[in-house]
Amino acid sequence: MSTTCSQARLARTALLFLAILATALAGARGKDSPPPDDPLAKEPSSPITDRFGLRAGYFLGKVSTTGHVDDPNATTAGTPFNAENDLGLTTNARDMRAEIMFRLRSRNRLRVEMWELNREATATPDHTIVYGGNSFLVTDQVRTRLDWRQVDFVYSYSLLRASRYELAAGLGIHLVQTDAEASVAARQVHEEFSGSGPFPTIDLEGTVRLGRRWSLEGRAQYLSLTVSSVKAAMSDYSLDLQYRWKPNFAVGLGYRTQETRLQVSNNNPNGLLEMKVNGPSLFLRASF
């Protein structure tokens, strides 16, 4: 396991520990201390009134990864490839995801989410793939590793907020790190490609309370920009249905689709990597 991957898992563990600690401290404070500026403090418990939320869920998605890796010193560009079809990586994107929400006074919220998707496979391509300064042949056993790590910070301000609905807009910062590696041990061929950076998005969120226990939440984020030698485009759309079976606990079913595109230039190698992830999730949410 790489040092970067270990650090990412350590950071996720620390994030979950802080969330559990915050939940315990909140329980010790009791329920009789609503924010003095919140006119909805006495409304039924829902995502609209929650001051803190910790969500843990299991994502049951599918992933598609395409791209090419170019050697800037070569006359031949890298061959476009599909990592699942050509290099044998699994199409399953199944992982645990955690999210923390803080309501800062009545209309300001901060969400923090961390997730990662690490895949590895060994396969024989059905056609020659030019990958950076090397070529992978139909006779090669190609070992491929693709790691994707992302931490999201999203701030939003509620433009509209009432007992049964909330509409907010804001900005997100997404810390993305991707590492791709392909090698053929028999020929001692090895190529790596990586890209990283902080990327902002425009955020739009809406919540509707369907009844005393049911609520529906939707989110949309998008932006395309260039930071130094990395050009990125990101879109993230989700819809969740929650059932509040206890005042401080909810269960839910969601669907999410994410698409991220990273293009690296002025590097060796250069390249493009595009990943699409979509699918349902089941989650538990603790809040107060």
C-alpha positions as a printed Julia matrix, in Angstrom:
288×3 Matrix{Float64}:
   0.0     0.0     0.0
   1.38    3.42   -0.91
   2.21    6.1     1.65
  -0.36    8.43    0.09
  -3.1     5.8     0.41
  -2.15    5.15    4.04
  -2.3     8.86    4.81
  -5.72    9.11    3.17
  -7.09    6.27    5.28
  -5.57    7.76    8.4
  -7.24   11.1     7.64
 -10.59    9.36    7.11
 -10.24    7.52   10.42
  -9.45   10.81   12.19
 -12.48   12.43   10.56
 -14.77    9.66   11.78
 -13.28    9.84   15.28
 -13.94   13.58   15.45
 -17.5    13.02   14.27
 -18.16   10.4    16.95
 -16.61   12.66   19.58
 -18.76   15.59   18.47
 -21.87   13.41   18.62
 -21.02   12.26   22.15
 -20.43   15.82   23.32
 -23.7    16.9    21.77
 -25.56   14.17   23.62
 -23.99   15.3    26.87
 -25.3    18.82   26.27
 -28.88   17.58   25.99
 -31.67   18.8    23.75
 -32.61   22.01   25.51
 -30.03   24.34   24.0
 -31.21   25.34   20.5
 -29.38   28.19   18.77
 -30.96   31.5    19.86
 -31.16   32.75   16.26
 -33.05   29.73   14.86
 -36.81   30.35   14.46
 -37.35   26.67   13.52
 -35.7    25.2    16.62
 -39.01   23.81   17.93
 -40.1    22.25   14.62
 -40.07   18.42   14.23
 -36.6    16.95   13.75
 -35.58   16.9    10.1
 -32.57   17.82    7.91
 -33.95   21.38    7.93
 -33.58   21.72   11.71
 -30.49   19.55   12.31
 -27.49   21.41   13.71
 -25.11   18.48   13.29
 -25.34   15.33   11.21
 -23.12   12.28   10.79
 -23.94   10.04    7.86
 -22.38    6.65    7.12
 -23.43    4.66    4.09
 -22.53    1.92    1.66
 -22.31    2.91   -2.0
 -23.33    0.25   -4.56
 -22.17    1.94   -7.72
 -20.68    1.21  -11.12
 -17.61    2.93  -12.52
 -16.28    3.63  -16.01
 -12.76    4.99  -16.54
 -11.39    6.22  -19.85
  -8.33    8.17  -20.87
  -4.94    8.21  -22.55
  -1.35    8.73  -21.38
   1.02   10.61  -23.71
   4.78   10.84  -23.85
   5.58   14.51  -24.65
   8.85   13.42  -26.29
   7.19   10.98  -28.7
   5.5    11.65  -32.03
   2.75    9.1   -31.33
  -0.01   10.03  -28.91
  -1.19    7.61  -26.28
  -3.9     5.14  -27.24
  -7.37    5.91  -25.85
  -8.32    3.13  -23.44
 -11.15    1.97  -21.23
  -9.63    0.75  -17.99
 -12.42   -1.75  -17.32
 -12.68   -3.29  -20.81
  -9.03   -3.07  -21.89
  -7.12   -3.48  -18.62
  -9.44   -5.67  -16.56
 -10.33   -3.31  -13.71
 -13.62   -4.08  -11.98
 -16.68   -2.01  -12.85
 -17.89   -2.21   -9.24
 -17.57    0.92   -7.12
 -18.55   -0.36   -3.71
 -17.2     1.48   -0.74
 -18.1     2.99    2.6
 -18.64    6.74    2.63
 -18.88    9.14    5.54
 -20.18   12.7     5.68
 -20.33   15.29    8.46
 -22.64   18.31    8.4
 -22.34   21.35   10.69
 -25.0    24.05   10.78
 -23.31   27.34   11.63
 -26.17   29.41   13.01
 -29.5    29.01   11.24
 -28.69   29.52    7.54
 -25.04   28.48    7.14
 -23.91   24.89    6.69
 -20.63   23.1     6.15
 -20.42   19.55    4.8
 -17.28   17.42    4.78
 -17.09   14.12    2.91
 -14.21   11.75    2.21
 -14.14    8.75   -0.09
 -11.68    6.68   -2.09
 -11.79    4.01   -4.76
  -8.75    1.75   -5.2
  -8.64   -0.92   -7.9
  -6.01   -3.32   -9.21
  -6.04   -6.04  -11.89
  -3.86   -8.11  -14.2
  -5.13   -8.71  -17.75
  -4.07   -9.15  -21.38
  -5.25   -6.34  -23.71
  -6.92   -7.35  -26.96
  -5.07   -4.65  -28.9
  -1.8    -2.72  -28.57
  -2.05    0.22  -26.17
   0.5     3.02  -26.34
   0.77    4.2   -22.73
   3.23    7.04  -22.15
   6.65    6.03  -23.45
   5.8     2.32  -23.69
   3.42    0.0   -25.51
   1.42   -2.85  -24.0
   1.03   -5.74  -26.44
  -1.6    -8.45  -26.86
   0.96  -10.95  -25.54
   1.58   -9.0   -22.32
   0.23   -9.63  -18.85
  -0.41   -6.04  -17.8
  -0.75   -5.2   -14.12
  -2.85   -2.06  -13.65
  -3.49   -0.06  -10.5
  -5.81    2.94  -10.3
  -6.36    4.82   -7.04
  -8.77    7.73   -6.65
  -9.06    9.75   -3.42
 -11.29   12.74   -2.81
 -12.14   15.0     0.12
 -15.02   17.47   -0.31
 -15.69   20.63    1.68
 -18.97   22.35    0.78
 -20.27   25.58    2.32
 -23.85   26.61    1.61
 -26.14   29.47    2.62
 -29.91   28.97    2.85
 -31.65   31.46    0.58
 -35.04   30.07    1.59
 -35.76   28.24    4.84
 -39.13   27.31    6.3
 -40.57   24.43    8.31
 -41.12   22.23    5.23
 -38.46   23.32    2.74
 -34.96   24.72    2.43
 -33.05   25.97   -0.63
 -29.36   26.78   -0.39
 -26.49   27.8    -2.66
 -22.79   27.76   -2.0
 -19.28   26.77   -2.99
 -17.36   23.51   -2.71
 -13.66   22.73   -2.57
 -12.69   19.23   -3.71
  -9.24   17.83   -2.99
  -8.59   15.17   -5.64
  -5.64   12.81   -5.95
  -5.42   10.16   -8.67
  -2.6     7.69   -9.32
  -2.51    5.3   -12.27
   0.17    2.67  -12.82
   0.63    0.04  -15.52
   3.49   -2.46  -15.78
   4.64   -5.66  -17.49
   7.02   -7.58  -15.26
   8.28   -9.9   -18.01
   9.6    -6.98  -20.09
  10.37   -4.68  -17.13
   7.99   -2.04  -18.52
   6.55    0.42  -16.06
   4.56    3.66  -16.48
   2.9     5.96  -13.94
   0.48    8.84  -14.29
  -0.8    11.09  -11.51
  -2.78   14.27  -11.06
  -3.97   16.23   -8.07
  -5.25   19.6    -6.96
  -7.97   21.56   -5.18
 -10.94   22.24   -7.44
 -13.94   24.47   -6.59
 -17.55   23.87   -7.63
 -20.78   25.81   -7.5
 -23.27   24.1    -5.2
 -27.08   24.05   -5.12
 -29.02   22.11   -2.45
 -32.7    21.62   -1.67
 -34.66   19.82    1.06
 -38.38   19.1     1.27
 -40.05   17.63    4.37
 -42.71   15.27    2.99
 -44.23   14.48    6.36
 -43.31   14.3    10.01
 -40.82   11.48    9.35
 -40.06   11.62    5.62
 -37.8    14.07    3.78
 -36.24   14.41    0.34
 -32.84   16.02   -0.31
 -31.25   16.92   -3.64
 -27.81   18.34   -4.46
 -26.07   19.52   -7.62
 -22.46   20.66   -8.08
 -20.54   21.59  -11.21
 -17.57   23.57  -12.47
 -14.81   23.4   -15.07
 -11.49   25.21  -14.69
  -7.71   25.07  -15.05
  -5.29   25.15  -12.13
  -1.62   25.34  -13.14
  -0.98   22.39  -15.48
  -4.16   20.51  -14.53
  -7.49   21.1   -16.23
 -10.47   19.68  -14.39
 -14.21   19.39  -14.83
 -16.46   17.97  -12.15
 -20.18   17.3   -11.8
 -21.95   15.67   -8.86
 -25.7    15.09   -8.57
 -27.53   13.22   -5.82
 -31.04   12.58   -4.51
 -31.81   11.05   -1.09
 -35.0     9.84    0.57
 -34.83    9.7     4.39
 -37.06    8.19    7.04
 -36.65    9.67   10.56
 -37.42    6.62   12.7
 -36.12    8.31   15.86
 -35.68   12.06   16.56
 -31.9    11.67   16.24
 -31.62    8.8    13.76
 -32.67    8.3    10.15
 -32.29    5.63    7.5
 -32.21    6.43    3.82
 -31.87    5.39    0.22
 -30.0     7.58   -2.23
 -28.79    7.73   -5.81
 -25.69    9.59   -6.92
 -23.88   10.23  -10.18
 -20.42   11.77  -10.33
 -18.19   12.59  -13.27
 -14.64   13.92  -12.95
 -12.21   14.76  -15.74
  -8.51   15.47  -15.12
  -6.19   16.53  -17.93
  -2.5    17.0   -17.12
  -0.13   18.94  -19.4
   3.46   20.2   -19.09
   4.37   16.95  -17.4
   6.04   13.66  -18.27
   3.86   11.85  -18.99
   0.89   14.01  -19.95
  -2.57   12.57  -20.16
  -6.3    12.55  -19.62
  -8.29   10.54  -17.13
 -12.08   10.62  -16.92
 -14.06    8.67  -14.33
 -17.82    8.26  -14.13
 -19.39    6.74  -11.02
 -23.11    6.27  -10.42
 -25.39    4.09   -8.38
 -27.57    3.74   -5.27
 -26.52    3.86   -1.64
 -27.97    2.83    1.72
 -27.14    4.97    4.72
 -27.71    5.7     8.39
 -27.72    9.25    9.73
 -27.3    10.44   13.31
 -28.12   14.06   14.04
 -29.26   16.59   16.59
